[in-house]
Amino acid sequence: MTNPAETLIDHALTLRWSDVPETARTAARTFLHDSLCVGVAGRNAPFADAVLTAARAWGEGGDASVLGRPDVRLPASQAAFVNAFQIHSQEFDCVHEPAVVHPLATIVAALFAEAERSGPDSGESLLTALVAGVDVSAGLGVAASKALTAGVCLPALRAGQGRRPDRSGRRDFRRHPDLGGRREPLRPHRGSPSVGRTAGCR
């Protein structure tokens, strides 16, 4: 019997832009644009400056940019942390209602940080990674067999972090043998300033 986790992993690693239906391509472009815009707006959200201050204290580097802050560059994991917070901070980011998950706050934040650190990359590759991440995040949320408790958020379903492989061979991901049995806990979410940390970016 096939392990469902392996099926999801293989889907994320083998998906190509040519496999994505036109309706999903349009949605990917729309929701990426939306996520970047609310991330820029989140620069002025409550606690945004405090989150940036905390992230700066974790180490120095200039791998990646922070939305709405053109003079700020941070190590990729810290930029992803701040951007995930800013995208989600005002609750205007997109949500997959059946899965009860805000997938793009973490996916876009991690994806862009990794692309800046390891790029250049094509637009099609980035959008394909986004689609694969949403497929996995929403798929896990929809598959949950138990009712969720009020106040629980699922951004810890952290699919799509980093770039996925493309035909150019710039990044060669392999399915790790332990991934099939890996578990991620749900994280409580009640407007905590550190909601971006549930991205688990390292």
C-alpha positions in Angstrom: 0.0 0.0 0.0 1.4 3.4 -1.0 2.2 5.8 1.8 0.0 8.9 1.3 2.9 11.1 2.5 5.1 9.7 -0.2 2.4 10.4 -2.8 2.3 14.1 -1.8 6.1 14.4 -1.7 6.4 12.8 -5.2 3.7 15.1 -6.5 5.5 18.2 -5.2 8.9 17.0 -6.6 7.6 16.1 -10.1 5.0 18.7 -10.8 5.7 20.9 -13.9 4.1 24.1 -15.1 2.9 22.3 -18.2 0.9 20.0 -15.9 -1.0 22.9 -14.2 -4.5 23.6 -15.6 -5.0 27.2 -16.9 -7.5 27.9 -14.2 -4.9 27.0 -11.6 -2.3 29.1 -13.4 -4.5 32.1 -13.3 -5.3 31.5 -9.6 -1.6 31.1 -8.8 -0.7 34.5 -10.4 -3.7 36.2 -8.6 -2.9 34.8 -5.2 0.8 35.5 -5.5 0.1 39.1 -6.4 -2.4 39.3 -3.4 0.1 37.8 -1.0 2.9 40.2 -2.0 0.5 43.2 -1.7 -0.8 42.3 1.8 2.8 41.5 2.8 3.8 45.1 1.9 0.8 46.4 3.7 1.7 44.3 6.7 4.8 46.4 7.1 2.6 48.8 9.0 0.7 46.2 11.0 0.9 46.1 14.8 4.0 44.3 16.1 5.6 44.3 12.6 8.6 46.4 13.7 9.0 44.3 16.8 9.1 41.1 14.7 11.7 42.7 12.5 13.8 43.7 15.6 13.6 40.1 16.9 14.6 38.6 13.6 17.6 40.9 13.3 18.8 39.7 16.6 19.1 36.1 15.4 22.1 36.8 13.1 23.5 39.0 10.4 23.3 38.5 6.6 21.8 39.9 3.5 20.4 36.9 1.5 16.8 38.1 1.1 14.6 41.2 1.2 11.7 42.1 3.4 8.4 43.2 1.9 7.7 47.0 2.1 11.2 47.6 3.6 13.4 48.3 0.6 16.5 49.0 2.7 16.3 45.8 4.8 18.0 42.6 3.9 18.3 39.6 6.2 19.4 36.0 6.2 16.9 33.9 4.2 15.2 32.2 7.2 14.8 35.5 9.0 13.4 37.3 5.9 11.0 34.5 5.5 9.9 34.8 9.1 9.3 38.5 8.9 7.5 38.2 5.5 5.3 35.4 6.7 4.2 37.6 9.6 3.6 40.6 7.4 1.6 38.6 4.9 -0.6 37.0 7.6 -0.6 39.8 10.2 -3.8 41.6 9.1 -5.8 38.4 8.2 -6.2 39.6 4.6 -4.1 36.7 3.1 -5.9 34.1 1.1 -7.4 31.1 3.0 -8.4 27.6 1.8 -11.7 27.3 3.7 -12.2 23.5 3.5 -8.7 22.9 4.7 -8.7 25.8 7.3 -5.3 26.9 6.2 -3.6 30.1 5.1 -1.1 28.4 2.8 0.6 31.3 1.0 1.8 33.2 4.1 4.4 30.6 4.7 4.8 29.3 1.2 5.4 32.6 -0.5 7.6 33.9 2.3 9.9 30.8 2.2 9.8 30.5 -1.5 10.9 34.0 -2.2 13.6 34.0 0.5 15.1 30.8 -1.0 14.8 32.1 -4.5 16.7 35.2 -3.6 19.4 33.2 -1.8 19.9 30.6 -4.5 18.4 32.1 -7.7 18.0 33.3 -10.3 14.9 31.2 -11.1 12.2 31.4 -13.7 8.8 32.7 -13.1 7.3 29.4 -14.1 9.5 27.5 -11.7 8.4 29.8 -8.8 4.7 29.5 -9.7 5.0 25.8 -10.0 6.5 25.6 -6.5 3.7 27.7 -5.2 1.0 25.5 -6.8 2.8 22.3 -5.4 2.9 23.9 -1.9 -0.8 24.8 -2.0 -1.7 21.3 -3.2 0.1 19.7 -0.3 -1.0 22.2 2.4 -4.6 22.1 1.3 -4.6 18.4 0.7 -3.3 17.7 4.3 -5.9 20.1 5.7 -8.8 18.6 3.8 -7.6 15.1 4.7 -7.7 15.8 8.5 -10.1 13.3 10.0 -10.7 15.1 13.3 -12.6 18.4 13.9 -10.3 21.4 14.5 -10.6 23.3 17.8 -11.5 27.0 17.4 -8.5 29.2 17.4 -6.2 26.7 15.7 -4.4 27.8 12.6 -2.6 25.5 10.2 0.3 27.4 8.7 2.6 24.7 10.1 1.6 22.6 7.2 4.7 23.9 5.6 4.7 22.5 2.1 6.6 24.2 -0.7 9.4 25.7 1.3 12.3 26.6 -0.9 12.5 26.1 -4.6 11.4 22.9 -6.2 13.5 21.3 -8.9 13.2 22.3 -12.5 14.6 21.0 -15.7 17.6 23.3 -15.5 19.0 21.1 -12.7 19.8 24.1 -10.5 18.5 22.3 -7.5 18.3 18.6 -7.1 15.9 17.6 -4.3 15.6 14.0 -3.4 12.9 12.4 -1.2 14.5 11.7 2.1 13.6 8.2 3.4 12.4 9.6 6.8 10.0 12.1 5.2 7.2 9.6 4.9 6.8 9.3 8.7 7.4 12.9 9.6 4.7 14.6 11.7 4.1 18.4 12.2 2.0 19.5 15.2 -0.8 22.0 14.9 0.1 25.4 16.3 -2.2 27.5 18.3 -3.0 30.9 16.7 -4.6 33.8 18.5 -3.0 36.7 16.7 0.4 36.0 18.1 3.2 38.2 16.7 5.2 35.1 16.0 2.7 33.4 13.8 5.3 33.5 11.0 7.5 31.2 13.0 5.1 28.3 12.3 6.6 28.4 8.9 9.5 26.4 10.5 12.0 28.1 8.2 15.5 27.2 9.2 
